[in-house]
Structures are given as structure tokens and as C-alpha cells.
Amino acid sequence: MAGRFEIYRVSDECYRLRLTDSNGNTVAVSPDFKHLGALKDGINALRENAATGIVVDLRQQPLAS
């Protein structure tokens, strides 16, 4: 089974997206969305960008103080 996008209600006015892997582990949680349409647009953007996203390794940069 592939991972999945789970949409859930946080309050009467907010929704969140949870991305889970094939084992059901949470991989990422979105910020709050007030509109379901905006959340669905966020899912589409994640799908498009994840497939072509560049990995940037920032481990060599100094830590912020």
C-alpha cells in the first residue's frame, strides 16, 4: 500500500493534512487551512513538487544562534 494524504478537522474553522507512509507512520503535518479548497490545492502542489524536488543538504551550514 502506498502512503496517503489524510485530511482531518482541527476545529470548526480549520483543517489539516497528514501525510503517512505505507506503514501508517506520520511523515508530515501541514499548518492549519481555513478552506478545504486551499488544502486540496496544497495536496496537488505537494504531489507535483515532491516528484521533481531537489534535495538540499544543509548540514554543513552553521547553526543559528
Sequence and secondary structure as in RCSB ss.txt:
>XXXX:A:sequence
MAGRFEIYRVSDECYRLRLTDSNGNTVAVSPDFKHLGALKDGINALRENAATGIVVDLRQQPLAS
>XXXX:A:secstr
   EEEEEEEETTEEEEEEE TTS EEEE   BSSHHHHHHHHHHHHHHHHH      TTS    
